[in-house]
Amino acid sequence: MTGERSFEHPSGRGASDQRREAAMQLGSIRRSNVAAIAQVILNRGHISRAEIASVVGLSPGAVTKITAQLLKAGFIAESETRATNHDLGRPRVPVGVDRRVYRFAGVHLGLRRSTVGLTDLAGDVVAQRVAEHRRRDSESVLQEARNLLAEVVAADGGNVLGAGVCTGGWVDPATGVVREQPVLGWSDVQLRAAVGDLDIPVFVDSSVRALALAEARFGAGRDAANVVYAFVGNIVGAAHLLDGRVAVGRDAAAGTIEHLTVGPRSGTRCNRGHTDCLWALGSDVAVVQKARTEGLIPPRGQLEQVVACSLRTSDPTARRAEMLLRERARYAGVAVGVLLDIFDPDVVVLAGGLLQAPNLLPALHKAAAERATRHSDVSDLVVPTGLGPYGLVRGAASLALDHFYRDPLALLGHR
């Protein structure tokens, strides 16, 4: 986590007034041009103004004008190292995202814990707090999230532009309401309450779509136009992004794959009455329940203990634990094979408890290739998440970051 670095926040009334004045001047510039330049700077890292002009198709003068105001507003910073320019004229000074001033909050509400943190403008996590749920009712969990967010914002001291809040299940981003969260047992819960009294824009969506956005912007799908994201954990779901836009669906239910039939006719039913579906056979909940029933782990044991058991070569139960995880990988692979046929993506990004046994990815790849119509080898096409250990915060915060990079002035104007 980048939170161990020391940030000096430009502060004081003068600095704040200067940033506000610069933002007002940016407001008179065509918003799409500001967004295009901000996006190029994020994607390319440190880049000269001349290179920006070439990429976005604007005149050097227009780029200079916009970057000057972005610099004053605290969005970008000039590199200390000047780029070498062998041509005549002034040296080119690269600019990059300024990580010091602005923050985005991310709030992820999971089955067992709440994870809350802050990212900088580049999407890197600078602070994180985690709390195990004492109770799982919505009021208790939302209060827990509010407390964590208040702590992390007070400790960091950055200027928070917006927040993203997500949880698993069926979430409507237009209303901010969790219509159904099956593992927590919630329905009709307003998630915007998770940020408390902070006067900032709040964006809400499902965990799967939030994490998919983060993968497309910062992770394993960063260089791809057509991205499929598949999450197999306590929650099971998928998301599809085309040119950076995630499909939500008419009823906010796009990516519902948990009840896709993936197994043989074993008669295994999920809590909805579906037989041999991905939830019933491949979710963390299903794997853990089987392991508990068979005595592989204690009655309150979790997935981590199933994985640990599978790796104990001297333990007679290890083979059965390994088989449970291998079967789950194959079931997930069948679902991935279906997604490959439907979306023909550039990449499929995997995430969730499924990846706690990375040694079984070949089993998933094999099952996906067998199920897909046009692929004999998917090992380079189906890849693990690239978000790192702080992915939950990056995912949640990406709901706000995505809006920022599409229209930087909209969120700054709120300030």
C-alpha positions as CSV (number, residue, x, y, z in Angstrom):
1,M,0.0,0.0,0.0
2,T,1.3,3.5,-0.8
3,G,0.0,4.8,2.5
4,E,3.4,4.3,4.0
5,R,4.8,7.2,1.9
6,S,4.8,10.6,3.4
7,F,2.5,13.1,1.6
8,E,2.7,16.8,2.1
9,H,-0.8,18.2,1.4
10,P,-0.7,21.7,-0.2
11,S,-2.8,23.4,2.4
12,G,-3.7,26.8,3.8
13,R,-6.2,29.3,2.6
14,G,-4.0,30.6,-0.2
15,A,-3.5,27.2,-1.8
16,S,-7.2,26.4,-1.5
17,D,-8.2,29.7,-3.1
18,Q,-5.7,29.1,-5.9
19,R,-7.1,25.7,-6.7
20,R,-10.7,27.0,-6.6
21,E,-9.9,29.9,-8.9
22,A,-8.2,27.4,-11.3
23,A,-11.2,25.2,-11.3
24,M,-13.4,28.1,-12.2
25,Q,-11.2,28.9,-15.1
26,L,-11.3,25.3,-16.2
27,G,-15.1,25.5,-16.2
28,S,-15.0,27.9,-19.1
29,I,-13.1,25.3,-21.2
30,R,-14.8,22.6,-23.2
31,R,-15.4,19.8,-20.6
32,S,-14.6,17.0,-23.1
33,N,-11.2,18.4,-23.8
34,V,-10.4,18.6,-20.1
35,A,-11.5,15.0,-19.6
36,A,-9.5,13.7,-22.6
37,I,-6.3,15.3,-21.3
38,A,-6.8,14.0,-17.8
39,Q,-7.4,10.5,-19.1
40,V,-4.2,10.6,-21.3
41,I,-2.2,11.7,-18.3
42,L,-3.6,8.9,-16.1
43,N,-3.0,6.3,-18.8
44,R,0.5,7.4,-20.0
45,G,2.1,8.4,-16.7
46,H,4.5,11.3,-17.1
47,I,4.0,12.8,-20.5
48,S,5.0,16.1,-22.2
49,R,2.4,18.6,-23.3
50,A,3.5,18.1,-27.0
51,E,2.8,14.4,-26.7
52,I,-0.6,15.1,-25.1
53,A,-1.5,17.3,-28.0
54,S,-0.5,14.6,-30.5
55,V,-2.6,12.0,-28.7
56,V,-5.8,14.0,-28.1
57,G,-5.7,15.9,-31.4
58,L,-5.7,19.4,-29.8
59,S,-3.5,22.3,-30.6
60,P,-0.4,22.7,-28.5
61,G,-1.8,26.1,-27.3
62,A,-5.0,24.5,-26.1
63,V,-3.2,21.8,-24.3
64,T,-0.9,24.3,-22.6
65,K,-3.9,26.4,-21.5
66,I,-5.7,23.4,-20.0
67,T,-2.7,21.8,-18.3
68,A,-1.8,25.2,-16.8
69,Q,-5.2,25.3,-15.0
70,L,-5.0,21.5,-14.1
71,L,-1.6,22.3,-12.6
72,K,-3.1,25.2,-10.5
73,A,-6.1,23.1,-9.5
74,G,-3.8,20.4,-8.1
75,F,-4.8,17.7,-10.6
76,I,-1.4,17.4,-12.2
77,A,2.2,18.1,-11.3
78,E,5.3,18.7,-13.3
79,S,8.1,16.1,-13.2
80,E,11.3,17.1,-11.4
81,T,13.2,15.5,-14.3
82,R,13.0,17.3,-17.5
83,A,12.5,15.2,-20.6
84,T,15.4,15.4,-23.1
85,N,14.6,17.1,-26.3
86,H,17.1,16.9,-29.0
87,D,15.2,19.4,-31.2
88,L,15.6,23.1,-31.1
89,G,13.3,25.1,-28.8
90,R,12.3,24.9,-25.1
91,P,12.8,21.6,-23.2
92,R,9.7,19.5,-22.7
93,V,8.6,19.2,-19.1
94,P,6.5,16.0,-18.4
95,V,3.4,16.3,-16.3
96,G,1.7,13.5,-14.3
97,V,-1.1,12.9,-11.9
98,D,-0.6,14.9,-8.7
99,R,-1.1,12.3,-5.9
100,R,-0.9,14.8,-3.0
101,V,-4.0,16.9,-2.9
102,Y,-7.2,14.9,-3.7
103,R,-8.6,11.7,-2.4
104,F,-11.4,9.3,-3.3
105,A,-13.1,7.1,-0.7
106,G,-13.9,3.5,-1.2
107,V,-16.3,1.5,1.0
108,H,-16.7,-2.3,0.5
109,L,-19.3,-4.1,2.6
110,G,-18.6,-7.9,2.6
111,L,-20.0,-11.0,4.3
112,R,-17.5,-11.0,7.1
113,R,-16.0,-7.5,7.2
114,S,-16.1,-3.9,6.1
115,T,-13.1,-2.5,4.2
116,V,-12.8,1.3,3.9
117,G,-10.0,3.4,2.5
118,L,-8.8,6.2,0.4
119,T,-7.1,6.4,-3.0
120,D,-5.2,9.1,-4.7
121,L,-6.0,10.5,-8.1
122,A,-4.1,7.6,-9.7
123,G,-6.2,5.0,-8.0
124,D,-3.5,3.9,-5.6
125,V,-4.6,3.1,-2.0
126,V,-3.1,5.5,0.5
127,A,-5.0,4.4,3.6
128,Q,-7.2,1.5,4.6
129,R,-9.2,0.3,7.7
130,V,-10.8,-3.1,8.1
131,A,-13.4,-4.2,10.7
132,E,-14.9,-7.6,11.3
133,H,-18.7,-7.4,11.6
134,R,-20.0,-7.7,15.1
135,R,-23.5,-7.9,13.7
136,R,-24.7,-8.3,10.1
137,D,-27.9,-6.3,10.0
138,S,-27.7,-3.3,7.6
139,E,-27.9,-0.6,10.3
140,S,-25.0,-2.0,12.3
141,V,-22.8,-2.6,9.2
142,L,-23.5,0.9,7.8
143,Q,-22.6,2.5,11.1
144,E,-19.4,0.5,11.2
145,A,-18.5,1.8,7.7
146,R,-19.3,5.4,8.7
147,N,-17.0,5.1,11.7
148,L,-14.2,3.7,9.7
149,L,-14.5,6.3,7.0
150,A,-14.5,9.1,9.5
151,E,-11.3,7.7,11.0
152,V,-9.5,7.3,7.7
153,V,-10.5,10.8,6.4
154,A,-9.5,12.5,9.6
155,A,-6.1,10.7,9.7
156,D,-5.2,11.4,6.0
157,G,-6.1,15.1,5.8
158,G,-6.6,15.0,2.0
159,N,-9.4,16.7,0.1
160,V,-12.0,14.0,-0.6
161,L,-13.7,14.6,-4.0
162,G,-16.1,11.6,-3.9
163,A,-16.9,8.2,-2.6
164,G,-17.8,4.8,-4.0
165,V,-19.8,2.3,-1.9
166,C,-20.4,-1.3,-3.0
167,T,-21.6,-4.7,-1.7
168,G,-22.4,-8.0,-3.3
169,G,-25.7,-9.0,-4.8
170,W,-28.3,-7.0,-6.7
171,V,-27.6,-3.3,-6.4
172,D,-29.2,-0.5,-8.4
173,P,-26.6,2.3,-9.1
174,A,-29.3,4.7,-10.2
175,T,-31.1,4.7,-6.8
176,G,-28.2,3.6,-4.6
177,V,-30.4,0.8,-3.2
178,V,-29.4,-2.8,-2.4
179,R,-32.4,-4.6,-3.8
180,E,-31.0,-7.9,-2.5
181,Q,-27.8,-9.0,-0.7
182,P,-28.2,-12.8,-0.4
183,V,-25.3,-13.6,1.9
184,L,-26.0,-10.7,4.4
185,G,-29.7,-11.1,4.1
186,W,-30.4,-7.5,3.1
187,S,-33.1,-6.1,0.9
188,D,-34.1,-2.5,0.1
189,V,-31.1,-0.9,1.9
190,Q,-29.9,2.6,0.9
191,L,-26.1,2.3,0.6
192,R,-25.4,6.1,0.4
193,A,-25.9,6.2,4.2
194,A,-22.4,4.5,4.5
195,V,-20.6,7.8,4.1
196,G,-22.4,9.6,6.9
197,D,-22.2,13.4,7.0
198,L,-19.5,13.8,4.4
199,D,-20.7,16.4,1.9
200,I,-19.4,14.7,-1.2
201,P,-20.9,12.9,-4.3
202,V,-21.5,9.2,-3.6
203,F,-21.7,6.5,-6.2
204,V,-23.1,3.1,-5.5
205,D,-23.0,-0.2,-7.3
206,S,-22.5,-3.9,-6.9
207,S,-19.1,-5.1,-5.8
208,V,-18.7,-7.1,-9.0
209,R,-19.3,-4.1,-11.3
210,A,-17.1,-1.8,-9.1
211,L,-14.2,-4.3,-9.1
212,A,-14.6,-4.7,-12.9
213,L,-14.3,-1.0,-13.4
214,A,-11.1,-1.0,-11.3
215,E,-9.7,-3.9,-13.4
216,A,-10.4,-2.1,-16.6
217,R,-8.9,1.2,-15.5
218,F,-6.0,0.1,-13.2
219,G,-5.7,-3.7,-13.3
220,A,-5.5,-6.7,-15.6
221,G,-7.9,-5.3,-18.1
222,R,-6.2,-1.9,-18.4
223,D,-5.1,-2.3,-22.0
224,A,-8.2,-4.1,-23.3
225,A,-11.3,-2.7,-24.9
226,N,-13.6,-5.7,-24.3
227,V,-13.3,-7.0,-20.8
228,V,-15.2,-9.7,-18.9
229,Y,-14.8,-9.9,-15.1
230,A,-15.8,-13.0,-13.2
231,F,-16.0,-13.1,-9.5
232,V,-16.4,-16.4,-7.7
233,G,-16.4,-16.1,-3.9
234,N,-19.0,-15.6,-1.3
235,I,-20.7,-13.6,-4.0
236,V,-20.8,-15.0,-7.6
237,G,-21.2,-12.6,-10.5
238,A,-19.8,-11.3,-13.8
239,A,-19.5,-7.9,-15.5
240,H,-18.9,-6.9,-19.1
241,L,-17.1,-3.7,-20.1
242,L,-16.8,-2.3,-23.6
243,D,-14.5,0.7,-24.1
244,G,-14.5,1.3,-20.4
245,R,-18.3,1.3,-20.0
246,V,-19.8,-1.4,-17.7
247,A,-23.1,-2.9,-18.7
248,V,-25.7,-2.4,-15.9
249,G,-28.8,-3.8,-17.6
250,R,-32.4,-2.6,-17.7
251,D,-33.1,-3.9,-14.2
252,A,-29.5,-3.4,-12.8
253,A,-29.0,-7.1,-13.0
254,A,-26.5,-7.6,-15.8
255,G,-23.9,-10.3,-15.0
256,T,-26.2,-12.6,-13.1
257,I,-24.4,-15.9,-13.6
258,E,-24.7,-17.5,-10.1
259,H,-27.6,-19.7,-11.3
260,L,-26.0,-20.8,-14.5
261,T,-26.0,-24.6,-14.7
262,V,-22.4,-25.8,-14.6
263,G,-22.4,-29.3,-13.1
264,P,-23.6,-32.8,-13.7
265,R,-27.1,-33.8,-12.6
266,S,-26.2,-34.2,-8.9
267,G,-29.4,-32.6,-7.6
268,T,-27.5,-30.1,-5.5
269,R,-29.8,-27.1,-4.9
270,C,-29.0,-23.5,-4.0
271,N,-31.1,-21.4,-1.7
272,R,-33.3,-20.3,-4.7
273,G,-34.1,-23.9,-5.6
274,H,-31.9,-24.0,-8.7
275,T,-30.1,-27.3,-9.3
276,D,-26.4,-27.7,-10.0
277,C,-25.8,-24.0,-10.6
278,L,-22.6,-22.1,-10.1
279,W,-23.7,-20.8,-6.7
280,A,-24.7,-24.3,-5.4
281,L,-21.5,-25.9,-6.6
282,G,-18.8,-23.2,-6.8
283,S,-19.4,-20.4,-4.4
284,D,-17.2,-20.0,-1.3
285,V,-20.3,-20.6,0.8
286,A,-20.9,-24.0,-1.0
287,V,-17.3,-25.1,-0.7
288,V,-17.1,-24.2,3.0
289,Q,-20.4,-25.9,3.8
290,K,-19.3,-29.1,2.1
291,A,-16.0,-29.1,3.9
292,R,-17.7,-28.6,7.2
293,T,-20.2,-31.4,6.5
294,E,-17.4,-33.8,5.6
295,G,-15.4,-32.9,8.7
296,L,-12.5,-31.4,6.8
297,I,-12.7,-28.2,8.8
298,P,-14.3,-27.2,12.1
299,P,-18.0,-26.3,12.2
300,R,-17.1,-22.6,12.0
301,G,-14.2,-23.0,9.7
302,Q,-13.7,-20.8,6.6
303,L,-12.3,-21.1,3.1
304,E,-8.8,-20.3,4.2
305,Q,-8.8,-23.5,6.3
306,V,-10.1,-25.6,3.3
307,V,-7.1,-24.3,1.3
308,A,-4.7,-25.0,4.1
309,C,-6.0,-28.5,4.5
310,S,-5.6,-29.2,0.8
311,L,-1.9,-28.3,1.1
312,R,-1.1,-30.6,4.1
313,T,0.4,-33.6,2.2
314,S,0.6,-35.7,5.4
315,D,-3.1,-35.1,6.3
316,P,-5.4,-37.9,5.0
317,T,-8.1,-35.3,4.5
318,A,-5.9,-33.2,2.2
319,R,-6.8,-35.1,-0.9
320,R,-10.6,-34.6,-0.4
321,A,-10.1,-30.9,0.3
322,E,-8.0,-30.5,-2.8
323,M,-10.7,-32.3,-4.8
324,L,-13.4,-29.9,-3.5
325,L,-11.3,-26.9,-4.7
326,R,-10.5,-28.6,-8.0
327,E,-14.2,-29.3,-8.6
328,R,-15.0,-25.7,-7.9
329,A,-12.3,-24.6,-10.3
330,R,-13.8,-26.8,-13.0
331,Y,-17.3,-25.5,-12.4
332,A,-16.1,-21.9,-12.6
333,G,-14.3,-22.8,-15.8
334,V,-17.5,-24.0,-17.4
335,A,-19.1,-20.6,-16.6
336,V,-16.1,-18.8,-18.0
337,G,-16.3,-20.9,-21.2
338,V,-19.9,-19.6,-21.6
339,L,-18.8,-16.0,-21.1
340,L,-16.1,-16.5,-23.7
341,D,-18.7,-17.5,-26.3
342,I,-21.2,-14.8,-25.4
343,F,-18.8,-11.8,-25.3
344,D,-15.7,-12.8,-27.3
345,P,-13.6,-10.7,-24.9
346,D,-10.0,-9.5,-25.2
347,V,-9.5,-10.8,-21.6
348,V,-11.4,-12.5,-18.8
349,V,-10.3,-11.3,-15.4
350,L,-10.9,-13.7,-12.4
351,A,-11.3,-12.8,-8.8
352,G,-12.7,-14.0,-5.5
353,G,-12.0,-16.8,-3.1
354,L,-11.4,-19.0,-6.2
355,L,-7.9,-17.5,-6.4
356,Q,-6.9,-18.7,-2.9
357,A,-5.9,-21.9,-4.7
358,P,-4.0,-20.5,-7.7
359,N,-2.4,-23.9,-8.3
360,L,-5.8,-25.0,-9.6
361,L,-6.1,-22.4,-12.3
362,P,-5.0,-24.9,-15.0
363,A,-8.1,-27.0,-14.1
364,L,-10.2,-23.9,-14.7
365,H,-8.5,-23.1,-18.0
366,K,-9.0,-26.7,-19.2
367,A,-12.7,-26.7,-18.3
368,A,-13.2,-23.2,-20.0
369,A,-11.5,-24.4,-23.2
370,E,-13.6,-27.5,-23.3
371,R,-16.8,-25.5,-22.9
372,A,-16.0,-22.6,-25.2
373,T,-16.6,-23.1,-28.9
374,R,-13.6,-21.4,-30.5
375,H,-10.8,-21.8,-27.9
376,S,-8.4,-24.7,-27.4
377,D,-6.2,-22.8,-24.9
378,V,-7.4,-20.0,-22.8
379,S,-4.4,-19.7,-20.4
380,D,-3.4,-16.3,-21.8
381,L,-6.9,-15.1,-22.2
382,V,-8.3,-15.9,-18.7
383,V,-6.1,-14.2,-16.1
384,P,-6.2,-13.4,-12.3
385,T,-7.0,-10.0,-10.9
386,G,-4.3,-7.3,-11.2
387,L,-5.6,-5.1,-8.4
388,G,-3.3,-6.3,-5.7
389,P,-4.0,-6.8,-1.9
390,Y,-6.0,-3.5,-1.6
391,G,-8.3,-4.3,-4.4
392,L,-11.5,-3.9,-2.5
393,V,-10.8,-0.2,-1.7
394,R,-9.7,0.4,-5.3
395,G,-12.8,-1.3,-6.6
396,A,-15.2,0.8,-4.5
397,A,-13.3,4.0,-5.0
398,S,-13.3,3.4,-8.8
399,L,-17.0,4.1,-8.9
400,A,-16.1,7.7,-8.1
401,L,-12.8,7.8,-9.9
402,D,-14.5,6.7,-13.1
403,H,-16.9,9.6,-12.9
404,F,-14.0,12.0,-12.2
405,Y,-12.0,11.0,-15.2
406,R,-15.0,11.2,-17.5
407,D,-15.8,14.7,-16.3
408,P,-13.2,16.1,-13.8
409,L,-15.1,19.4,-13.5
410,A,-18.3,17.8,-12.3
411,L,-16.8,16.5,-9.1
412,L,-14.6,19.5,-8.5
413,G,-17.6,21.8,-9.0
414,H,-19.2,20.1,-6.0
415,R,-16.4,21.5,-3.8
